[in-house]
Amino acid sequence: MLMDGSEKIIKVNSPLYEEFAADEYISEVITTAVPTPTPCPCCFSTERRVDYDKCELVAEENIEATVNCVGRFLDVAVTLRNICPNKLVAIGVLVYDEQNRLLSFKVCRLFTGNGPNCIPSLSAGRFCFVFDENYSCPGPRTFTVRVVSNYLER
């Protein structure tokens, strides 16, 4: 609550968060979860609940879907260079829009394989993303893709 008794709700990762947190007259920054927007009809053309029973590990579903919308498909192939053997690596692929807002991300873990020597090139796989568009012939659009990779052990 501010000194005048009013409240401001801001996203934790927003630029305003840092600005408000730095202000001297605010003794405590209150963070509130931002409500998730209702998805447009194009986001989910078909939806089905899948339940697993105790100890059940595999489920197979046959789903029929109607394609009503247009979207862009982004397929990112990641290759790691100069990797140490015998290590577990975390790889994250993040996609940002033109205003540097995070649109989507995917992560995975990968074992680099056994061996005594450095690995010059190792495929980390493909990371696929779909972005809805409002028009059947969408205009130009630019994304920024960032890849983060870290060893998870020494």
Backbone torsions as a table, in degrees:
resi	resn	phi	psi	omega
1	MET	NA	138.2	-179.5
2	LEU	-82.1	168.6	-177.3
3	MET	-60.2	-31.5	-179.0
4	ASP	-84.0	3.7	177.5
5	GLY	92.2	-6.3	179.8
6	SER	-87.7	162.0	177.7
7	GLU	-117.1	150.1	173.0
8	LYS	-125.4	128.8	177.3
9	ILE	-104.9	121.3	-179.2
10	ILE	-133.7	153.0	177.0
11	LYS	-71.5	142.4	-178.1
12	VAL	-61.2	-39.4	-176.0
13	ASN	-90.9	9.0	-177.7
14	SER	-84.5	158.2	177.0
15	PRO	-59.4	-30.4	179.8
16	LEU	-66.2	-30.7	-179.7
17	TYR	-57.5	-49.6	-179.7
18	GLU	-62.6	-40.8	-178.8
19	GLU	-64.4	-46.6	-179.3
20	PHE	-68.7	-38.3	-179.7
21	ALA	-64.4	-28.4	-178.0
22	ALA	-84.2	-17.4	-178.4
23	ASP	-64.6	136.3	-176.6
24	GLU	-69.7	-32.3	-173.7
25	TYR	-82.9	-4.5	177.5
26	ILE	-98.9	116.8	-178.0
27	SER	-82.9	-25.4	-177.6
28	GLU	-151.0	132.9	176.1
29	VAL	-94.7	124.9	-179.9
30	ILE	-93.9	123.0	177.9
31	THR	-106.3	133.8	180.0
32	THR	-128.8	136.8	178.7
33	ALA	-62.7	134.6	177.8
34	VAL	-80.5	133.0	-179.2
35	PRO	-62.1	142.8	178.2
36	THR	-74.6	128.7	-180.0
37	PRO	-66.8	149.2	177.5
38	THR	-69.3	128.0	-177.8
39	PRO	-67.5	147.4	176.4
40	CYS	-69.2	162.4	-178.5
41	PRO	-58.5	-24.4	-177.5
42	CYS	-75.9	-21.3	-175.1
43	CYS	-64.0	-37.2	-178.6
44	PHE	-135.3	102.4	178.4
45	SER	-77.7	-26.3	178.2
46	THR	-144.8	142.7	178.4
47	GLU	-139.4	136.5	177.6
48	ARG	-144.6	136.1	177.4
49	ARG	-79.8	137.2	177.3
50	VAL	-123.2	119.5	-179.8
51	ASP	-108.8	140.6	174.8
52	TYR	-108.8	134.4	172.8
53	ASP	-78.9	165.4	178.5
54	LYS	-54.9	131.5	179.0
55	CYS	70.9	0.4	176.4
56	GLU	-80.4	127.8	-174.2
57	LEU	-112.0	-17.8	-174.8
58	VAL	-127.2	136.9	174.2
59	ALA	-133.9	141.6	176.3
60	GLU	-124.9	131.7	-179.4
61	GLU	-130.2	140.3	171.0
62	ASN	-107.0	116.1	-175.6
63	ILE	-123.5	129.7	174.1
64	GLU	-97.3	133.4	-178.0
65	ALA	-130.4	146.4	174.6
66	THR	-103.9	130.6	-179.9
67	VAL	-89.9	113.0	-177.8
68	ASN	-114.1	-8.5	-168.3
69	CYS	-132.6	169.4	178.3
70	VAL	-113.3	140.3	177.2
71	GLY	-148.5	167.3	176.7
72	ARG	-104.2	141.1	-179.2
73	PHE	-111.8	127.9	179.0
74	LEU	-120.2	121.2	-178.8
75	ASP	-115.4	113.7	-176.2
76	VAL	-111.0	116.4	174.8
77	ALA	-95.2	126.0	-176.9
78	VAL	-110.2	128.7	175.5
79	THR	-120.0	124.4	178.1
80	LEU	-90.2	140.7	-179.0
81	ARG	-115.2	144.0	175.6
82	ASN	51.9	60.4	-175.3
83	ILE	-99.5	140.4	175.5
84	CYS	-73.7	142.6	177.0
85	PRO	-76.6	165.9	174.1
86	ASN	61.1	35.3	-177.8
87	LYS	-127.7	153.0	172.1
88	LEU	-99.7	129.1	-175.7
89	VAL	-121.7	139.2	171.9
90	ALA	-100.6	133.7	179.1
91	ILE	-125.1	131.0	175.9
92	GLY	-125.0	136.9	175.3
93	VAL	-118.9	121.7	-177.5
94	LEU	-116.9	138.6	-179.5
95	VAL	-119.0	126.8	-178.4
96	TYR	-116.5	153.9	175.4
97	ASP	-89.6	-173.0	-176.5
98	GLU	-67.1	-21.3	177.6
99	GLN	-94.2	14.2	178.6
100	ASN	64.3	30.4	175.0
101	ARG	-94.0	135.3	178.7
102	LEU	-70.2	122.0	179.4
103	LEU	-96.6	-39.3	-175.7
104	SER	-162.5	156.9	174.0
105	PHE	-151.7	154.7	175.2
106	LYS	-140.8	148.5	-179.3
107	VAL	-135.8	158.0	173.2
108	CYS	-154.7	166.3	173.6
109	ARG	-114.1	146.6	-176.6
110	LEU	-142.3	132.1	173.0
111	PHE	-89.4	130.5	-173.5
112	THR	-75.6	-12.9	178.9
113	GLY	99.5	158.9	-179.3
114	ASN	-82.8	150.5	176.0
115	GLY	156.5	164.4	-177.5
116	PRO	-92.9	-14.6	-171.3
117	ASN	-114.3	157.3	174.2
118	CYS	-59.0	143.6	-179.8
119	ILE	-99.7	115.1	-175.2
120	PRO	-66.8	-32.9	-177.0
121	SER	-153.3	129.3	-178.3
122	LEU	-140.1	123.7	177.8
123	SER	-71.6	127.7	176.9
124	ALA	-96.3	1.9	177.6
125	GLY	99.5	-171.2	-177.5
126	ARG	-113.4	142.3	178.4
127	PHE	-121.4	118.2	-174.6
128	CYS	-109.6	141.1	-178.2
129	PHE	-134.7	148.0	174.8
130	VAL	-126.4	134.1	179.7
131	PHE	-125.0	122.9	179.3
132	ASP	-65.7	147.0	174.2
133	GLU	-126.0	152.4	-177.2
134	ASN	-88.9	-14.3	-174.3
135	TYR	-125.4	152.5	-179.6
136	SER	-69.2	-25.4	175.0
137	CYS	-126.6	79.8	-175.1
138	PRO	-67.4	149.8	178.1
139	GLY	-74.1	-177.3	-179.8
140	PRO	-62.0	148.2	179.1
141	ARG	-148.6	143.2	-178.4
142	THR	-121.1	132.9	174.0
143	PHE	-117.8	152.5	171.3
144	THR	-113.4	126.5	-179.6
145	VAL	-107.7	127.8	177.2
146	ARG	-120.1	136.5	178.7
147	VAL	-114.1	130.1	177.4
148	VAL	-117.7	132.2	177.4
149	SER	-138.8	136.4	-178.1
150	ASN	-142.8	141.0	170.5
151	TYR	-70.2	138.4	179.8
152	LEU	-97.7	-1.1	178.4
153	GLU	-153.9	161.2	-177.9
154	ARG	-85.2	NA	NA
